[in-house]
Every structure is written in C-alpha cells, then in structure tokens.
Amino acid sequence: MNNIYTSKSPHLDLHGETLATLDYLVLSFIKDNVKMGNKYIAIIHGWNSTILKKRVYELLKTNKNVLSYYIDIHNIGQTIVELDV
C-alpha cells in the first residue's frame, strides 16, 4: 500500500546514513521544503534504527520551522512533519 506522504509528498530516506551526515541532510531538507512552500514532508528513518530516529526527533523538536511531527500510523519507519510555511 502506497502511503500518501511518501508517494505524493517530498520525503527524505535516511537508510544507510550515519549520524555524521544526518544533521546536514535533515536540516537542509526542512529548509528547502519551507522555501518551496511544502506543508508536509516525510522523513524515513527506518523502524529498527532507534539511534537515527532519536537524533531526527531532537532536530525536529528544536527547529522553528517545524509545527508538529508524528510517526506515520501506516509505516512506523517514517515520521510525518508539518512545516510552518
């Protein structure tokens, strides 16, 4: 089943990434999507990667462009982010 957020909205897949590159990728992705006026984005961190997910959530929590974020109920390996555009 295709999820609306990954099939129709911008998404960032972090599979295979390290913590060293994570901050840059996530923050750049958010910044770019705010500039483009995208209200919702998806960040794919994987369901078994608690280290990546934890760092993504730390970045989302402190980013002024993020209104809310939550685990996708159809895919626990991704987080849906609502941006302040």
N, C-alpha and C positions, 0 to 999 in steps of 0.2 A: 504494500500500500504506500503510495507516494504521499508524503506529508506536504501540506501547503507551504510550510516555511522553507523546506529545502528544495521543493520543485519550482516555486514561483518567486521566492524572496532571496535576497543575497545571503550567502552562507559562507562561513569560513571553516574549513576542515583542518583540524589540528592533529590528526593522526600522523604519527611519526615525528612530530616536532618535539623540541626539548624546551626546558624552562628558560634556557638562554635566549631563545628566539621568540618565545611566547608573548612577552610584554609588547615588543615591537609589532608583531603581527596583529594582536587583538586591538591595541590602541590605534594603529593605523587603519584597521578595518572599520572601527567605530567612527573615527574622524572622517574617513572617506564617505561613509554612508550618511552621516549628518550633512555633509556638503551636498550630496546628491538628493537629499530630502527623503530618504527611506525611513519609514516609521518603524518597521520591524525587520530584524535580522536574526539569523540563526548561527550559533557557534557550536560546531560539532567537536566535542572533546572526548567522546567515547564513553561507554558505560563502565569500563573497568579501569579507567585512568583517574583515580581519585586525586593524584598529585596535580595533573593538568587542570582538572575541574576546580580544585580548591584555588589555584592561582587565578584562573579565569574569574571566579567569583570575587576574589579580592580586588581585581582590576575593575570589575563591573560596579562593585559597591562604592568605590571611591571616584568613579568617573561622573562628572557633572552632566554629561550628555545622556546618561542612562536614567530613564524613568523607572523601569522595572525589569525584572528578569526572572525566569522560572524554567524548570525542567519541562520539556515537551512531554505531554502525557502519552503520546504515541511512540516516542523514541526517547528513552531515558539517557541516551548517549549524546543528546544535544540540549542546548539551552536557548530559549527564545528571549530576545532582548527587545524592549520597547525604547526607542530613542526619542529624545526631546528635539524635534525638528520644527 
